[in-house]
Amino acid sequence: MTTTIQSSSSSAQRARLLARLQLGPIDTLTARRELNILMPAARIKELKERGNPISKQSISMTDEQGRTHHGIALYYLTQTGE
């Protein structure tokens, strides 16, 4: 399913996020900025409930304004649902 970045429906956001996860890990700040997903954690929860093997690691990042944030979620697909 291909969706436009303008669509804010939950299903469109899930589709964009899953497609992006298939390319590699993505963090909360990037998902908000690049995928137009305001609440990535909610979409991740929904994707996991649908059987997608997604794991999370907490990282520190610096945002575009130069502020450092700790505990940012970095999501990635796993092969075993670890």
C-alpha positions as CSV (number, residue, x, y, z in Angstrom):
1,M,0.0,0.0,0.0
2,T,1.4,3.3,-1.0
3,T,0.3,6.5,0.7
4,T,1.0,10.1,0.4
5,I,2.8,12.0,3.1
6,Q,-0.2,14.3,3.5
7,S,-2.5,11.5,4.6
8,S,-2.9,11.6,8.4
9,S,-5.1,8.5,8.7
10,S,-3.8,5.9,11.0
11,S,-3.8,3.3,8.3
12,A,-1.7,5.5,6.0
13,Q,0.7,6.3,8.8
14,R,1.1,2.6,9.6
15,A,1.8,1.8,5.9
16,R,4.4,4.6,5.7
17,L,6.1,3.5,8.9
18,L,6.2,-0.2,8.0
19,A,7.6,0.6,4.5
20,R,10.3,2.7,6.1
21,L,11.1,0.0,8.7
22,Q,11.7,-2.4,5.9
23,L,14.5,-0.1,4.8
24,G,16.1,0.0,8.2
25,P,15.8,1.4,11.7
26,I,14.0,4.7,12.3
27,D,13.8,6.9,15.4
28,T,10.9,8.9,16.8
29,L,12.2,12.3,15.7
30,T,12.8,11.2,12.1
31,A,9.4,9.5,11.9
32,R,7.7,12.7,12.9
33,R,9.8,14.9,10.6
34,E,10.1,12.7,7.5
35,L,7.0,10.6,7.6
36,N,4.5,13.1,9.1
37,I,3.6,10.7,12.0
38,L,2.9,12.7,15.1
39,M,2.7,9.7,17.5
40,P,5.0,7.0,16.1
41,A,4.8,5.0,19.3
42,A,1.0,4.5,18.8
43,R,1.5,3.4,15.2
44,I,4.3,1.0,16.3
45,K,1.9,-0.5,18.9
46,E,-0.7,-1.0,16.2
47,L,1.8,-2.6,13.8
48,K,3.0,-4.9,16.6
49,E,-0.6,-5.9,17.4
50,R,-0.9,-6.9,13.7
51,G,2.0,-9.3,14.1
52,N,4.9,-7.2,12.8
53,P,8.2,-8.1,14.7
54,I,9.3,-4.7,15.8
55,S,11.8,-4.0,18.6
56,K,13.0,-0.8,20.2
57,Q,16.2,0.5,21.6
58,S,16.5,3.8,23.6
59,I,19.1,6.3,22.2
60,S,20.2,9.9,22.7
61,M,19.8,12.3,19.8
62,T,20.3,15.9,19.0
63,D,17.4,17.6,17.2
64,E,17.5,20.2,14.5
65,Q,17.6,23.0,17.0
66,G,20.7,21.5,18.7
67,R,18.9,20.2,21.8
68,T,19.9,16.8,23.1
69,H,17.1,14.3,24.0
70,H,17.7,11.1,25.9
71,G,15.5,8.0,25.7
72,I,14.4,8.5,22.1
73,A,13.0,5.3,20.7
74,L,14.8,3.7,17.7
75,Y,12.5,1.1,16.1
76,Y,13.6,-1.8,13.9
77,L,12.2,-5.0,12.5
78,T,13.5,-8.2,13.9
79,Q,13.5,-11.7,12.3
80,T,12.4,-13.5,15.5
81,G,10.2,-10.9,17.2
82,E,12.8,-10.6,19.9
